[in-house]
């Protein structure tokens, strides 16, 4: 139960910090320099945690053999996310709305993915919830 709750708390706390940092990145800074430093720090933290992780019974390079295409695709998607948020905030999106609109749109886009590829159910309550999300997007855009 702890991991179940902790994982969501970590996502929310990290997303709050993430959006504050994206919104606070100097407008004159080259976005790709900012991303380079971001990923350098992320790489250092990840390598450190890898070696502190008790489950890391393999060496770093040996553990790469267990990976597949998803790590490469995730890297591409993360760059798109980072640059997209930075571009959105530089274009004038408010911190209180940009993430909200993006996350509602994401949730709606993932509905068919969940149904078609992961065989997730979609009952009447979820349909009603999705309708409320769409209504929320319409109200936010007014």
C-alpha positions as CSV (number, residue, x, y, z in Angstrom):
1,X,0.0,0.0,0.0
2,X,2.9,2.4,0.8
3,X,4.3,2.2,-2.7
4,X,0.9,2.5,-4.2
5,X,0.3,5.9,-2.5
6,X,4.0,7.0,-2.5
7,X,4.3,6.6,-6.2
8,X,1.4,9.0,-6.9
9,X,2.7,11.5,-4.3
10,X,6.1,11.4,-5.9
11,X,4.6,12.0,-9.4
12,X,2.6,15.0,-8.1
13,X,5.5,16.5,-6.1
14,X,7.9,16.0,-9.0
15,X,5.4,17.5,-11.5
16,X,4.9,20.6,-9.3
17,X,8.6,21.1,-9.2
18,X,8.9,20.3,-12.9
19,X,6.4,22.9,-13.9
20,X,7.8,25.6,-11.6
21,X,11.3,24.9,-13.1
22,X,10.0,25.0,-16.7
23,X,8.0,28.2,-16.1
24,X,11.1,29.8,-14.4
25,X,13.7,28.9,-17.0
26,X,15.1,32.2,-18.3
27,X,13.4,33.2,-21.5
28,X,16.7,34.2,-23.2
29,X,18.3,30.8,-22.3
30,X,18.8,28.4,-25.2
31,X,16.1,25.7,-24.5
32,X,18.5,23.0,-25.7
33,X,21.3,24.2,-23.3
34,X,18.7,24.0,-20.5
35,X,17.7,20.5,-21.6
36,X,21.4,19.4,-21.8
37,X,22.0,20.5,-18.2
38,X,18.7,18.9,-17.1
39,X,19.7,15.6,-18.6
40,X,23.2,15.7,-17.4
41,X,21.9,16.2,-13.8
42,X,19.3,13.4,-14.4
43,X,22.0,11.1,-15.7
44,X,24.3,11.7,-12.7
45,X,21.4,11.1,-10.3
46,X,20.3,8.0,-12.1
47,X,23.8,6.4,-12.1
48,X,24.2,7.2,-8.4
49,X,20.8,5.6,-7.6
50,X,21.7,2.6,-9.8
51,X,24.7,1.8,-7.7
52,X,22.9,2.4,-4.4
53,X,20.0,0.2,-5.5
54,X,20.1,-3.2,-3.8
55,X,18.5,-4.8,-6.9
56,X,21.5,-3.7,-9.0
57,X,23.2,-7.0,-9.0
58,X,24.5,-6.5,-12.5
59,X,27.0,-3.9,-13.6
60,X,25.7,-0.9,-15.4
61,X,26.7,-1.8,-18.9
62,X,25.6,-5.5,-18.5
63,X,22.1,-4.3,-17.5
64,X,21.6,-2.7,-20.9
65,X,21.1,-6.1,-22.5
66,X,17.7,-6.4,-20.8
67,X,16.4,-3.2,-22.5
68,X,14.4,-2.9,-25.7
69,X,13.1,-0.2,-28.0
70,X,11.0,1.4,-25.3
71,X,14.0,3.2,-23.6
72,X,14.9,4.9,-26.9
73,X,11.3,5.9,-27.6
74,X,11.0,7.1,-24.0
75,X,14.1,9.3,-24.4
76,X,12.6,10.8,-27.6
77,X,9.2,11.4,-25.9
78,X,10.9,13.0,-22.9
79,X,12.7,15.5,-25.1
80,X,9.4,16.3,-26.7
81,X,7.7,16.8,-23.4
82,X,10.4,19.0,-22.0
83,X,10.7,21.2,-25.1
84,X,6.9,21.3,-25.4
85,X,6.3,22.5,-21.9
86,X,9.1,25.1,-22.2
87,X,7.7,26.3,-25.5
88,X,4.2,26.4,-24.1
89,X,5.3,28.6,-21.1
90,X,7.3,30.9,-23.4
91,X,4.3,31.2,-25.6
92,X,2.3,32.6,-22.7
93,X,0.5,29.6,-21.1
94,X,-0.1,30.2,-17.4
95,X,1.4,27.6,-15.1
96,X,-2.1,26.9,-13.6
97,X,-3.6,26.2,-17.0
98,X,-0.9,24.8,-19.3
99,X,-0.3,21.6,-17.4
100,X,-4.0,21.2,-16.7
101,X,-5.0,21.4,-20.4
102,X,-2.1,19.2,-21.4
103,X,-2.9,16.5,-18.8
104,X,-6.6,16.5,-19.5
105,X,-5.9,16.2,-23.2
106,X,-3.4,13.4,-22.5
107,X,-5.9,11.5,-20.4
108,X,-8.4,11.7,-23.2
109,X,-5.8,10.6,-25.8
110,X,-4.9,7.6,-23.7
111,X,-8.4,6.3,-23.5
112,X,-8.3,4.6,-26.9
113,X,-4.8,3.4,-26.2
114,X,-5.9,1.7,-23.0
115,X,-8.9,0.1,-24.6
116,X,-7.2,-1.1,-27.9
117,X,-3.7,-2.1,-26.7
118,X,-4.1,-2.9,-23.1
119,X,-7.6,-4.3,-23.0
120,X,-8.7,-2.0,-20.2
121,X,-12.4,-1.6,-19.6
122,X,-14.3,1.6,-20.1
123,X,-17.6,1.6,-18.3
124,X,-20.3,4.3,-18.1
125,X,-18.6,6.1,-15.1
126,X,-15.4,6.5,-17.1
127,X,-17.4,7.7,-20.1
128,X,-19.1,10.3,-17.9
129,X,-15.7,11.3,-16.5
130,X,-14.3,11.7,-20.0
131,X,-17.3,13.9,-20.9
132,X,-16.6,16.1,-17.9
133,X,-13.0,16.4,-19.0
134,X,-14.1,17.6,-22.4
135,X,-16.6,20.0,-20.8
136,X,-13.7,21.2,-18.6
137,X,-11.5,21.9,-21.6
138,X,-14.3,23.8,-23.3
139,X,-14.8,25.9,-20.2
140,X,-11.1,26.6,-19.7
141,X,-10.8,27.8,-23.3
142,X,-13.5,30.4,-22.9
